[in-house]
């Protein structure tokens, strides 16, 4: 793809992100935490631009308040997964012995075949309805893939001439690991995180949709979709408005990542294939 095409893709992605991100950031400050149930269930009009939900709550207010939990949990989970996965992957790639590499990576790989909703339901048992439970569950699901990807991406840099020269000069292992190897794999980590955020958003939304995540009365977009799905043809905006927010965010993130880091995105696919 040409530079102009990549720029247009990034611009479209940024535009798509404006509405859901603005709703998530600004919405909680312009709406009340306690959303009144003063309307008729699934009503259109009567001072409600997007109608009401099953409890008579204003859908526009729900959309403005629900983005903070949906996007906040997903982004926090990806950030935690990248931090833990990067530490494990870089340490394994820089390990001077095979047994240390296996010790770091094999336990993490045991998590790969676990179903995502099973992990979320198990973690949520003790913290039912708490965002921390969902964040930890989604992070745990993403750590193995991040660790394997960054380990594969860091192998050449960790054993390359620059890293060896730094060791011969007496540089500490931490400086070699984070100063050189980490800087080499940073674009790969950034491109991977950009694509992983979309998956995390839908995982969080699916967990809330199935009742495994937040409280059923939460304004979270996934919860609102689940609660109003039976009235799709009666009051479609109760389902379509939060759904459009999720779709715009995920598509926008992917277009922005592809537009800003096209070469890295291709390298990520090759590195991922090597790591399997």
GUVEXFI-15968 format. One record per residue (C-alpha): z, y, x. Coordinates in steps of 0.05 Angstrom, whole numbers, plus 5000, padded with zeros to 4 digits. Layout:
N
dodren Z=Z; Y=Y; X=X $
...
! end
This chain:
276
dodren Z=5000; Y=5000; X=5000 $
dodren Z=4983; Y=5070; X=5026 $
dodren Z=5034; Y=5123; X=5042 $
dodren Z=5015; Y=5162; X=4980 $
dodren Z=5024; Y=5101; X=4936 $
dodren Z=5092; Y=5087; X=4966 $
dodren Z=5113; Y=5159; X=4955 $
dodren Z=5091; Y=5157; X=4882 $
dodren Z=5129; Y=5092; X=4873 $
dodren Z=5192; Y=5122; X=4903 $
dodren Z=5184; Y=5184; X=4860 $
dodren Z=5176; Y=5143; X=4796 $
dodren Z=5237; Y=5102; X=4815 $
dodren Z=5278; Y=5164; X=4827 $
dodren Z=5258; Y=5193; X=4760 $
dodren Z=5277; Y=5129; X=4724 $
dodren Z=5345; Y=5131; X=4757 $
dodren Z=5361; Y=5202; X=4735 $
dodren Z=5379; Y=5185; X=4663 $
dodren Z=5424; Y=5123; X=4672 $
dodren Z=5458; Y=5151; X=4734 $
dodren Z=5470; Y=5218; X=4701 $
dodren Z=5498; Y=5183; X=4640 $
dodren Z=5544; Y=5141; X=4684 $
dodren Z=5568; Y=5199; X=4726 $
dodren Z=5571; Y=5257; X=4676 $
dodren Z=5583; Y=5219; X=4612 $
dodren Z=5658; Y=5204; X=4621 $
dodren Z=5671; Y=5279; X=4633 $
dodren Z=5635; Y=5304; X=4570 $
dodren Z=5662; Y=5252; X=4521 $
dodren Z=5732; Y=5231; X=4499 $
dodren Z=5762; Y=5166; X=4524 $
dodren Z=5782; Y=5147; X=4454 $
dodren Z=5717; Y=5141; X=4415 $
dodren Z=5732; Y=5153; X=4341 $
dodren Z=5708; Y=5103; X=4289 $
dodren Z=5695; Y=5155; X=4236 $
dodren Z=5626; Y=5133; X=4214 $
dodren Z=5597; Y=5079; X=4170 $
dodren Z=5578; Y=5014; X=4207 $
dodren Z=5506; Y=5014; X=4231 $
dodren Z=5490; Y=5081; X=4199 $
dodren Z=5433; Y=5127; X=4220 $
dodren Z=5439; Y=5203; X=4218 $
dodren Z=5502; Y=5237; X=4190 $
dodren Z=5513; Y=5274; X=4255 $
dodren Z=5500; Y=5213; X=4299 $
dodren Z=5434; Y=5222; X=4337 $
dodren Z=5429; Y=5148; X=4355 $
dodren Z=5468; Y=5122; X=4296 $
dodren Z=5533; Y=5082; X=4297 $
dodren Z=5554; Y=5012; X=4318 $
dodren Z=5590; Y=4957; X=4279 $
dodren Z=5656; Y=4995; X=4285 $
dodren Z=5626; Y=5061; X=4262 $
dodren Z=5628; Y=5091; X=4332 $
dodren Z=5574; Y=5140; X=4355 $
dodren Z=5523; Y=5102; X=4397 $
dodren Z=5505; Y=5163; X=4439 $
dodren Z=5578; Y=5170; X=4459 $
dodren Z=5581; Y=5096; X=4476 $
dodren Z=5520; Y=5102; X=4520 $
dodren Z=5549; Y=5161; X=4557 $
dodren Z=5616; Y=5126; X=4569 $
dodren Z=5591; Y=5056; X=4582 $
dodren Z=5549; Y=5068; X=4644 $
dodren Z=5608; Y=5081; X=4689 $
dodren Z=5635; Y=5010; X=4681 $
dodren Z=5567; Y=4975; X=4682 $
dodren Z=5538; Y=5010; X=4742 $
dodren Z=5605; Y=5021; X=4777 $
dodren Z=5624; Y=4948; X=4776 $
dodren Z=5555; Y=4925; X=4798 $
dodren Z=5549; Y=4975; X=4855 $
dodren Z=5620; Y=4962; X=4879 $
dodren Z=5607; Y=4887; X=4878 $
dodren Z=5544; Y=4895; X=4919 $
dodren Z=5578; Y=4941; X=4969 $
dodren Z=5635; Y=4891; X=4977 $
dodren Z=5587; Y=4833; X=4984 $
dodren Z=5546; Y=4870; X=5037 $
dodren Z=5608; Y=4889; X=5076 $
dodren Z=5636; Y=4818; X=5077 $
dodren Z=5568; Y=4784; X=5084 $
dodren Z=5547; Y=4830; X=5141 $
dodren Z=5611; Y=4818; X=5179 $
dodren Z=5603; Y=4742; X=5173 $
dodren Z=5529; Y=4742; X=5187 $
dodren Z=5532; Y=4787; X=5248 $
dodren Z=5592; Y=4749; X=5276 $
dodren Z=5556; Y=4682; X=5266 $
dodren Z=5492; Y=4708; X=5298 $
dodren Z=5530; Y=4735; X=5358 $
dodren Z=5573; Y=4672; X=5367 $
dodren Z=5566; Y=4642; X=5436 $
dodren Z=5580; Y=4571; X=5411 $
dodren Z=5550; Y=4529; X=5356 $
dodren Z=5618; Y=4507; X=5328 $
dodren Z=5639; Y=4579; X=5316 $
dodren Z=5573; Y=4593; X=5280 $
dodren Z=5585; Y=4532; X=5236 $
dodren Z=5658; Y=4551; X=5224 $
dodren Z=5637; Y=4619; X=5198 $
dodren Z=5576; Y=4599; X=5156 $
dodren Z=5588; Y=4530; X=5128 $
dodren Z=5648; Y=4548; X=5084 $
dodren Z=5609; Y=4607; X=5056 $
dodren Z=5549; Y=4564; X=5040 $
dodren Z=5591; Y=4520; X=4996 $
dodren Z=5590; Y=4578; X=4945 $
dodren Z=5514; Y=4578; X=4941 $
dodren Z=5504; Y=4525; X=4887 $
dodren Z=5560; Y=4551; X=4842 $
dodren Z=5534; Y=4578; X=4774 $
dodren Z=5545; Y=4652; X=4768 $
dodren Z=5576; Y=4652; X=4699 $
dodren Z=5623; Y=4595; X=4718 $
dodren Z=5650; Y=4637; X=4776 $
dodren Z=5658; Y=4698; X=4732 $
dodren Z=5695; Y=4658; X=4679 $
dodren Z=5742; Y=4626; X=4729 $
dodren Z=5758; Y=4691; X=4765 $
dodren Z=5768; Y=4726; X=4698 $
dodren Z=5821; Y=4677; X=4674 $
dodren Z=5877; Y=4714; X=4709 $
dodren Z=5849; Y=4784; X=4699 $
dodren Z=5818; Y=4780; X=4630 $
dodren Z=5780; Y=4843; X=4613 $
dodren Z=5794; Y=4877; X=4680 $
dodren Z=5735; Y=4907; X=4718 $
dodren Z=5765; Y=4883; X=4784 $
dodren Z=5757; Y=4811; X=4762 $
dodren Z=5683; Y=4820; X=4747 $
dodren Z=5672; Y=4859; X=4812 $
dodren Z=5704; Y=4805; X=4854 $
dodren Z=5665; Y=4750; X=4819 $
dodren Z=5598; Y=4784; X=4828 $
dodren Z=5615; Y=4800; X=4901 $
dodren Z=5634; Y=4727; X=4914 $
dodren Z=5567; Y=4705; X=4885 $
dodren Z=5528; Y=4751; X=4931 $
dodren Z=5565; Y=4741; X=4997 $
dodren Z=5532; Y=4675; X=5018 $
dodren Z=5461; Y=4700; X=5009 $
dodren Z=5476; Y=4766; X=5045 $
dodren Z=5510; Y=4729; X=5103 $
dodren Z=5452; Y=4680; X=5112 $
dodren Z=5400; Y=4735; X=5108 $
dodren Z=5434; Y=4781; X=5159 $
dodren Z=5451; Y=4724; X=5205 $
dodren Z=5377; Y=4705; X=5208 $
dodren Z=5357; Y=4777; X=5218 $
dodren Z=5408; Y=4787; X=5274 $
dodren Z=5394; Y=4724; X=5315 $
dodren Z=5339; Y=4755; X=5358 $
dodren Z=5376; Y=4820; X=5370 $
dodren Z=5442; Y=4784; X=5387 $
dodren Z=5408; Y=4741; X=5440 $
dodren Z=5357; Y=4792; X=5463 $
dodren Z=5354; Y=4829; X=5530 $
dodren Z=5387; Y=4893; X=5503 $
dodren Z=5449; Y=4854; X=5479 $
dodren Z=5452; Y=4815; X=5545 $
dodren Z=5447; Y=4879; X=5585 $
dodren Z=5503; Y=4910; X=5546 $
dodren Z=5547; Y=4849; X=5559 $
dodren Z=5531; Y=4852; X=5633 $
dodren Z=5551; Y=4925; X=5634 $
dodren Z=5619; Y=4906; X=5606 $
dodren Z=5609; Y=4932; X=5536 $
dodren Z=5658; Y=4903; X=5485 $
dodren Z=5636; Y=4850; X=5436 $
dodren Z=5649; Y=4899; X=5378 $
dodren Z=5603; Y=4951; X=5409 $
dodren Z=5548; Y=4899; X=5420 $
dodren Z=5557; Y=4873; X=5350 $
dodren Z=5560; Y=4938; X=5311 $
dodren Z=5528; Y=4987; X=5360 $
dodren Z=5465; Y=4947; X=5374 $
dodren Z=5458; Y=4885; X=5329 $
dodren Z=5484; Y=4921; X=5268 $
dodren Z=5438; Y=4979; X=5277 $
dodren Z=5378; Y=4932; X=5284 $
dodren Z=5392; Y=4896; X=5218 $
dodren Z=5414; Y=4958; X=5180 $
dodren Z=5345; Y=4970; X=5148 $
dodren Z=5342; Y=4897; X=5126 $
dodren Z=5412; Y=4903; X=5096 $
dodren Z=5392; Y=4968; X=5060 $
dodren Z=5329; Y=4937; X=5030 $
dodren Z=5367; Y=4875; X=5009 $
dodren Z=5423; Y=4916; X=4977 $
dodren Z=5372; Y=4956; X=4938 $
dodren Z=5342; Y=4893; X=4906 $
dodren Z=5410; Y=4860; X=4898 $
dodren Z=5439; Y=4917; X=4857 $
dodren Z=5390; Y=4901; X=4801 $
dodren Z=5412; Y=4829; X=4799 $
dodren Z=5485; Y=4849; X=4800 $
dodren Z=5475; Y=4897; X=4741 $
dodren Z=5444; Y=4842; X=4699 $
dodren Z=5498; Y=4792; X=4720 $
dodren Z=5552; Y=4841; X=4698 $
dodren Z=5515; Y=4855; X=4633 $
dodren Z=5506; Y=4781; X=4620 $
dodren Z=5580; Y=4767; X=4632 $
dodren Z=5599; Y=4822; X=4584 $
dodren Z=5547; Y=4799; X=4534 $
dodren Z=5577; Y=4729; X=4533 $
dodren Z=5648; Y=4755; X=4528 $
dodren Z=5668; Y=4735; X=4599 $
dodren Z=5677; Y=4805; X=4625 $
dodren Z=5708; Y=4868; X=4595 $
dodren Z=5745; Y=4878; X=4530 $
dodren Z=5701; Y=4868; X=4467 $
dodren Z=5715; Y=4939; X=4445 $
dodren Z=5695; Y=4969; X=4512 $
dodren Z=5637; Y=5019; X=4512 $
dodren Z=5605; Y=4981; X=4569 $
dodren Z=5530; Y=4974; X=4558 $
dodren Z=5530; Y=4898; X=4561 $
dodren Z=5588; Y=4894; X=4511 $
dodren Z=5553; Y=4943; X=4463 $
dodren Z=5489; Y=4902; X=4465 $
dodren Z=5527; Y=4838; X=4451 $
dodren Z=5567; Y=4868; X=4394 $
dodren Z=5506; Y=4899; X=4360 $
dodren Z=5453; Y=4846; X=4372 $
dodren Z=5457; Y=4819; X=4301 $
dodren Z=5438; Y=4887; X=4273 $
dodren Z=5376; Y=4897; X=4316 $
dodren Z=5331; Y=4907; X=4255 $
dodren Z=5383; Y=4946; X=4216 $
dodren Z=5404; Y=4996; X=4269 $
dodren Z=5359; Y=4983; X=4330 $
dodren Z=5386; Y=5041; X=4372 $
dodren Z=5454; Y=5007; X=4378 $
dodren Z=5418; Y=4954; X=4420 $
dodren Z=5357; Y=4991; X=4447 $
dodren Z=5394; Y=5051; X=4476 $
dodren Z=5440; Y=5013; X=4525 $
dodren Z=5384; Y=4963; X=4539 $
dodren Z=5337; Y=5019; X=4560 $
dodren Z=5391; Y=5047; X=4606 $
dodren Z=5398; Y=4979; X=4641 $
dodren Z=5323; Y=4969; X=4647 $
dodren Z=5311; Y=5040; X=4673 $
dodren Z=5365; Y=5032; X=4726 $
dodren Z=5342; Y=4964; X=4751 $
dodren Z=5268; Y=4982; X=4752 $
dodren Z=5284; Y=5049; X=4784 $
dodren Z=5326; Y=5018; X=4840 $
dodren Z=5271; Y=4968; X=4857 $
dodren Z=5215; Y=5020; X=4856 $
dodren Z=5256; Y=5067; X=4900 $
dodren Z=5273; Y=5011; X=4949 $
dodren Z=5201; Y=4988; X=4953 $
dodren Z=5176; Y=5059; X=4962 $
dodren Z=5225; Y=5080; X=5016 $
dodren Z=5229; Y=5014; X=5054 $
dodren Z=5163; Y=4977; X=5043 $
dodren Z=5159; Y=4946; X=5112 $
dodren Z=5231; Y=4925; X=5111 $
dodren Z=5223; Y=4893; X=5043 $
dodren Z=5167; Y=4849; X=5071 $
dodren Z=5209; Y=4832; X=5132 $
dodren Z=5267; Y=4814; X=5086 $
dodren Z=5223; Y=4761; X=5052 $
dodren Z=5204; Y=4731; X=5119 $
dodren Z=5275; Y=4731; X=5144 $
dodren Z=5300; Y=4700; X=5079 $
dodren Z=5248; Y=4644; X=5087 $
dodren Z=5272; Y=4631; X=5159 $
dodren Z=5345; Y=4627; X=5136 $
dodren Z=5332; Y=4572; X=5086 $
! end
